[in-house]
Amino acid sequence: MPQIKSQKKRALTNLKRSTAVTSEKSALKTAIKNVLKAVVAKDATVAKTAFDLANSKLDKAVSGGLHHKNYAARQKARLSKAVSSI
């Protein structure tokens, strides 16, 4: 446990930030899974709306520094291919 005041503050900040990052990553993964679930169910309208949400979350993850731009591009291409196959 840190003894210095600034280190105590930094430990709290790190905890808050790691919680936020974990939450954002989890939400992104859930959005991607929802697209794939709709594709398996062959529900085009739900898949399209879920795809739009996933694209938005991927873009935000890249702009926030959570993921690399190539990761987002790869996921978008993969999901787009899946949605168009319905």
PyMOL commands that set and color helices and strands:
alter all, ss='L'
color gray80, all
select helices_A, chain A and resi 5-40+44-63+69-84
alter helices_A, ss='H'
color red, helices_A
deselect
rebuild
show_as cartoon
